[in-house]
Amino acid sequence: MNRKTDYDRYESPEGLLTDRSLSARQKLARLEEWAEDLRAGLRASDESMTSLEPGLSSALLQRVMACLDQLRDAQGRDLERSA
């Protein structure tokens, strides 16, 4: 059974990252959820519990993590400027 997630409407993690209707906190939460779901899928795939394609999911996880890093770096720069 597939559950609906807050990131489902995005074709890519980069699309979520550039969505101007979301705050940085909302983007961070959605990207973290996406990453955790991908990790869970990869763990299940390792145990032959899913038909998930590990190579595709691994590549997508790398993209999600890159977006998370970019967002966190931007937040760090914003904090430095306000100090």
N, C-alpha and C positions, 0 to 999 in steps of 0.2 A: 504494500500500500504506500503510495507516495503522499507525503504531507506537503502542504503549501508552506513555503518559507518567505521571508521578507526580501530575499534576493532573487526569487523566481522570475520577476519581471525584467531582469537585466540579461542581456545577451552575453555580457562579458563583465569581469570584475572592473575593467577599465571604465565601462559604461556606468557602473555604480559609483565609482570614484569621482566621475565628472558630473554626477547628478546634482544640480544646483538647488534642488528642492529639499535636499537632506542636509542636516547639520553634520559636522565632523564626527560628533559622538554617534549619530545614527549610522553613518557610513562605517565607522569602526565596528559597531555592533554587528552589522550585516556581514561585513567582510570576515569577522571572526567566526560568525556562525557558519558561513560558507566554508571557511577553512576547516572547521571542526567536522562538518558533514563530509567533506572530501576525505579527511583523515579516517573517519569511521568507515567510509566506503572502501578505502584502500585496505584497512585492517580486515574487513569482511572478505574482500577479494583475496587477500593472502590466505585466508582460511577456507577458500572456495565456497563462500556463502553467498556470492553475488555474481552476476554476469558483467559487472563493471569492468571496463577496460583500463587496467592500471596505468598504462602509458599515457592515455588521454587525461585521466584524472590527476596523475602526477604533474603533468604539464600545466593543467588548470590550477592545481594547488600552488605551483610556483608563481603563476600570474597573480593569484589572490594574495599570496604572501608579499609579492613585490608591491602591490597596491597598498597593503597594510603598512609596509615599510615607508612608502612614500607619504602616506597620510600621517604616520607617527613622526616622521622627520619634519613635515610641515608644522605639526602641532608644537614640536620642540622649538622650531625657529620662532613661532608666534610667542611662545612663553619667554624666550630670550629677549625678544623685542619689548615685551611689556614689563620686564624686570628693571 
